[in-house]
Amino acid sequence: MSNLTDPAATGMDLRRVSDLSNAVLTEVERAVVGKREPLRLVLAGVLAGGHVLMEDFPGLGKTLAARSFAQTLGLTFKRAQFTPDLLPGDITGSFVFDQRSGDFEFRPGPIFTGLLLADEINRTPPKTQAALLEAMQERQVTVEGRTFPLPRPFHVLATANPVEYEGTYPLPEAQLDRFLMRVSFGYPSVDEEWQILANRMARQQEEQTLEPIVTPDELLAMQAAVERVVVDESVGRYCVALAAATRAHGDVLMGASPRGALGLLLCSRAYAVIGGRDYVTPEDVKAVAKPVLAHRVTVKPELWMSDVSGSNVVTRLLRSVPTPAPREPGSGTGPAGWSTPTGEPSGSSGSALSPGHSEA
């Protein structure tokens, strides 16, 4: 019988993934104070292999969070400042004539990196925003008929100001759908804001350097291990039911596609591992539902002035869509369905990653 947490079977056991994930969050929190839950969501998106859109007002730590994750995850980092005059070639790169050789050579753009910060992505027109589509979906770029693969791992962490903010362009639906999650940070509490000031005074300089916790190869191993997290059929069907409910809601012009249901599945597995479990519960799905689904929901135009948003819709659906009864795999009380990736019964491998859990 295969053991879900056997390093020989998975390459990296899930206890190790959980420990490293929490170490990354702790290190990032040295720079981004008091935002553990939004940071956990961003990390879940990365562990699930996706890209994350961080949308909020200026000055709330979005850019700092992206830079901090690049440092702690050991990824090469490049920042692209999206402006109204930015061209697609400024992102992907372009062919430039070399007078010495007499040939055109390709000069890569900032997208050729481990983690790209697409800063204020909605301040550039949709034509330039679309330059990221192929890269985000297929991990490659095509310039003048030639295709160039991107490094692995490759992730986009984009920041955006709310659409009501002056000088912004709405992100096209196809672009939004490429982001696995959309996360908001919100304003800090009074104590958290004072802690930010105190930290700045203590280090006596603007820049804060964080320690790398993992290497790029370890991040790839962590992502591969997350693929082995157990999902009961009832929980998987709950993901489908939530996505389908967005399409049937009366206030919605366009709901989440099947990619939204898949996003729920992928992110809930990563979220569960960060929480110390090698199986997904309905609460994991609920925790990631709004970040995964809300930006994929288009509300009817006549309701825009009525404070109806995709987030409101998903909140209501979480209350109305029946939640499956939680079943811990290996407890012997649930029906057959908890299984390892090989289809064999999971046994104790589905239990929480508690201190006493055997990994041998």
N, C-alpha and C positions, 0 to 999 in steps of 0.2 A: 504494500500500500504506500502510495506517495504521501510524504509529509509536506504540508504547505510551507512550513517554516524550516525545511531542511536546506541548508546552504548549497548542498550538492545538487539539489533539484532546482533551485530557483536562482542560483548565482549570488544572491544576497538575501539573507533571511529577513522576514518582515519586522522582527524585533529591532534589527539593526537599522532598517529604513525608518522606523518610528523614532529611534534614539537620535539618528542623524537629523531628521526633520525637525525635531524639537530643539536640537542644538542650533540649527540654522535660525529658527525663530527667535531663540533667546539672544543670539548674536545680533540679528537685525533689530531687535527691540532696543539695543543699546543706542541706535540712531533714531529709530521711529518709535517714540514713546507712547505707550498706552493703547496700541492698536493691534493687540494680539489676534483678535478674530479676523479682521480684514487681512492681516498678514498671513494667517493660516489659510484663508481662502485663496490668496495669490499663490502661495506655495502649493496648495492642492492642484491649482490649474497647471503649474509647471510639472509637478509629479505625474499628472495625467497626460503630459505631452503636449499641452496646448498653449495658447496665447491669452493674455489677460489685458482687458481694458480697464484702466483706473480712472473713473470719471468723478470729478468733484471740483469745488471752487479752488482757485489758486492759493498756494501757501499751506496746504494741508498735508504735505509730505509725500506726494505721489512720486515725484522725481527722485527724492531721497530714498524711497522704498525700492525703486527699480535699481538704483546704483548699489544699494546695500545688498540686495539679492545677488547681483552680479559678483560682488566681492565674496560673499559667504559661499556661493555655489561654485566659485573658482572659474567663472566664465569670462571670456574676453568681452569687453563692454564697449559699445559705441552708441553715441547719442546723435539722433537726427532731429534737428529743430524744424518742425513743420511750419512753414510760413506761406502766405498767399502766393509768392512768386517761386516756390519750390517746384522743380520739374521732376518727372519720374526718373530720368537718368541720374539725378542728384542722389537718388536712393539706391537704385540698382547698380549704377556704374554705367560706363559707356566706352565705346571704342575711340581711341585717340591716335592720331597719326604721329608716328615716331620718325622724325627727320633723319636720325642716325641710321636706322634700319630700312627706312622707306616703306614700312608696313604699318598697318593699323593694329594696335595692341589694346587689349581689354584692360581697363583700370577699374577694379571693383569699387563699388560704393559702400557706404557704411552698413548695408544689410549683410555683408559678409562678416559675421561675428557670431559669438555664442549667445549674447543677449543684446538685442537692439532696443534702445529706449526711443520710441516714436513719440517725441515730446509735443504735446498740444496738437495731436493728430487732426483734430477737427478745425484747425486754423488754415488748412490748405484745401484747395478745391478737390472735388471727387476724383478728377483725373489722376492726380498725384496719389491720393489715398489708394486708388485701385492698383498702383504699382506694387503694393504689398500682397495682393490677392494670391498670385501664384506662389510667392515665397512662403506665405503662411500655410497654404494648403499642401503644397507639394515639395517644400524645402528645396526649391530651385528657382532660378530666374532665367528668363529668356531675353536676350538682347540681340536684335538684328538677326534673328533666326538661329542663334547659337545658345545652347542651354548650359548653364553653369550650376553645379550642385552647391548647396550651402553647407557650412560646417555642421557637425552634430556634436552636442545638442545645439539646437537653434530655437530661440524663443523671442517673441515680441512682447514687451510690456509697454503698452501705449498709455499716455495720459491724455485726458480730454477735459475741457471745461463744459459745463452744462450748456445745452443748446440755446438757452435763453441769453447766454452771455454774449456781449457784443463782439463781433468779428469772428463768429464761428460758422462753419458749414455743417449741415447734418451729415452724419456718416451714412452712406448707402446701405440698404438692407443686406446686400451680399457681403459688404465689408464687416458689418456688425456680426453676421452669422459666422465669420471666420474666427471671431474671438470666443474662446470657450467660456469665459466668464467676464462679467462686468462688475467691478467692485468699487464701493464708495468708502471713504475713510471717515468723513465727518469731522466736526470740530472736537478738539480734546476737552476734557473737563478742566476745571480751574486748577486742580492739583497736578494734572498731567501737563498743563501748559507751564506751570511753574517749574516742573521737573525738566522740561525742555530748556528753560532759561538757566536753571542750575547746572545742567550738564554742559551747556555752552560756556559758562563761566569757569567750570572746573577744568575743561580741556584747554582753555586759553587760545583757541584757534578755531577758525570756521570749519575746516575740513575734519571729518572723523573717519579714520581708517578702521575697517573691520577685518577680523581674521577669517581666512578661508576655512570652511568646515569640511567641505567635500571637494573632490576633483571632478572635472567633466566626465571622466569614465565612471566614477562612483555615482554621479547623477544618472547616467544612462542605466547603470545597474539597479538603482532605486526605481526608476521608471519601469524597467522590465519586471521587477518584483511586484509592483503594484498590479500588474496584469494578472497576477495569481490570487488576488483577493477574491474570496468567495461571495457570490451574490445569489441569494435564494430567488426562485422564480417569482414568488409573490412580491419581492422587492423590485425585481426587474419590471414586472407588470405595473407596479406603482409608478415607476418612472414613465412608462408608456402612457398610463392614464393621465398623469399630470400634463404631459406634453399635448395629448389629444384634447384635453379639456380646454387648453388655451385656444384651440381652433374652433371650439363649439361655443365659446363665451359670447354673449350678446353684445358686449362692448368692443369686441376685437374685429379689426378689419383683416388682419393676417396673424395667425398664431405660429407657434413654434413648429418647425419641420421635424422629421425624424432625427435630424442632427441634434435637435434639442434634447430628445429623449436619450440619445447616445451620450450627449454631454453630461446629463444627470448621472448616468451610470458611471462614466469615467471619473467625474469629480467626486462622487460619493465614495468610490473605492479609495481614492487618494486621501480624502478627508477622514475616512475610517482608520487608515494606517497611521496618520498623524495622531489620531486619538488613541492609538494603542490597541487596535483590533485588526484581525485578519479576515473579518467578514463585515458586510454592510448591513446597517439597520435602517428602518424607515426614518429615524431621526437624522441620520447622515444625509439622506436624500432631501429632507426638509431644510437642513442647514445650507445646502448649496442650491436649492431650487430657485430662489430669487436671483442670485448672481448668474445662474446659468440660463434661465428662461426669460427674465424680464426684458432684456434687450432684444429678444427675438419676437416680442409681441408688439404689433402695431395697432394702436387704438384708433377707432374711427375718428376722422377729423372733427366731426361736430362735437366730440367730447373733450377736445384738447383744452378748452377753457373751463372744464368742469372738474379739474384736478383728478382726472382719471388717467392713470399711467399703467405701463406694463407691470410695474412693481405692485400697484394696487390690485391688479387682476390676479397676479400670482398669489398674493397674500390671501385673497378670498378663496382661490382654488385650494390652497393648503387647508382651509377650514372645511371645504365642501367635499373634496375627493376623499373617499374612504381610505383610511390608513390601514395597511395590513398589520395583523398582530405580530409583534416582535417574536422571533424565534432564534435562540442561540444555537448555532450548529453544534452537533455533538451532544446535545442535552438529552436526546432520546425521546423528546416529546413531540417533535415536529415530524411531518411526513418526509419521505425521501425526496431529496431535491437539493440539499446541501451537498456539494460534491467538489472534489478537487478538479483542477483543469483536465485531468485524465479521465474524469467521469467516475472515479472510484469514490466510495463514501469517505467523507473528510474526517470522521472520528474526532479526536481531540484537536485536530489542526484548526478547527473553526473557533476555538475558544479564544477569549481575550488574551492579549499579550501581557499577562500579569507577571509579576516578578517570579512566580513559581512555575511559569510555563516552560516546559522542556522544549529546547530547540534542536536536540540531537536526533 
